Amino acid sequence: METCINSEFGKLEGVIIHQPGSEVENMTPENAERALYSDILNLSIASKEYAQLSGVLKSITTVFNVKSLLTDILQNENVKLNLLKEICKSEDIRGMETELGQNSAADLSSLLIEGVILEKNNLTNYLGNERFLLHPLHNLFFTRDSAMGMNKHMLIGKMANPVRQRETIIMEAIFNHNPSFETSTLNPAKSKSGIINNSRSTLEGGDFQMVRENVFVIGTGVRTSTQGIDFIIENIKQLKSEPQHIIVQELPSTPESFIHLDMVFTFLNTDACMVYEPVIYKMNRLRTIHIQLDNKKVTKIEEVPNIPAALKKLGMDLKPINCGGDNDLWIQEREQWHSGTNFFAFAPGKIIGYERNSHTINVLNNNGYKVVKATEVIEGKVLLDDYKKCVVLIAGSELARGGGGARCMTMPVRRSEVDW
């Protein structure tokens, strides 16, 4: 599959997901914060809820799984050795690559995802509180963040927290070596000559949104730095001569539900977006910046009122639909906390989100989105092609406690072009 992402809502042709496994349970309340969780999850319930998301995706598109893709490339001895060297260097356990490499590809794939137990074979290890030599990837099922499609390239994330850095190493190896994909990668941590490589550069997929082939919307806050966005700007300069537009949205540093742009703003269709109104329209101290590039140069940087206003000037008139409805700030806040704006569009006007956010679902229904349950799609009782606009509801009592929604849990690798 040749990767190509030129919008947030073109018909989905390929997506990467990861079924949460024991790595989700390998944490305690004491270390949950280090794992970037505010609570620990019940895997048995989370797995059932996740099955609804994966079941819907499998009914509409080609689905790839991280663990299978990783196992495939670990069959190649050179790829395996180089990947292990990079991981062991990154996590300061140099010399472990030989021992780890003795495992089969399938077993090694599990270890790299679920973690490696620390042997209590010396006094330091025995007296220490650390359980793992190689920490579990608690956040891997949020596949959105570690890589993102930017036109025909895959942009590799540079995570704000080291606990997630192995995710990006694995995803880069998959895109570079798995024959399932034809693509080229851009990595802020391994920038080529002439491209900014700043130690303060961070970039996560939850902040990165493709609107059109030449229009990007990017959030900057606790997870994506301005230096990370500068890296994107420099790459666009080298790749494209025609006019390009980047809309940058500053995000609050607290609470934790604002960690990414897609927690306050997502695209639904060519004419609609989901917004968390208090951040997108009312927090005036948070600036929205329009950056214009032309002929490989930045030709304009200016402050604009908000994202929809900036896009309207570029010919995209989007109706904002308010997370939590229009009237009650408390309801808006409550539903935003549980990923009420975090919808994943699998075609123009066709989206997936959590059923728990009832007020948000009601306002979508009032705007013409047919409400469909994931189980109805999976069981073949409902055909999504029968609807022009719909919202597919997945259970989210447990998954939402992980701090993300349907968009967070999906990494599109190919979408069809949108008829604007």
Secondary structure, DSSP 8 states (H G I E B T S, - for coil): -B-BB--SSS-EEEEEE----HHHHS--TTTTTTTT-SS---HHHHHHHHHHHHHHHHHHSEEEEHHHHHHHHTTSHHHHHHHHHHHHHHTT-TT-HHHHHTS-HHHHHHHHHH-EE----SHHHHHS---EEE---TTTT-TTTTEEEEBTEEEE-B-SSGGGHHHHHHHHHHHHH-TT-B-EEE-GGG--TTS---TT--B-GGGEEEEETTEEEEEESSSS-HHHHHHHHHHHHHH--S-EEEEEEE--S-SGGGSSGGGTEEE-SSSEEEE-HIIIII-TTS-EEEEEEETTEEEEEEEES-HHHHHHHTT---EEEETT-SS-HHHHHHHHHTTTT--EEEETTEEEEETT-HHHHHHHHHTT-EEEEHHHHHTTS--GGG-SSEEEEE--TTGGGGS--TTTT-EEEEE-----
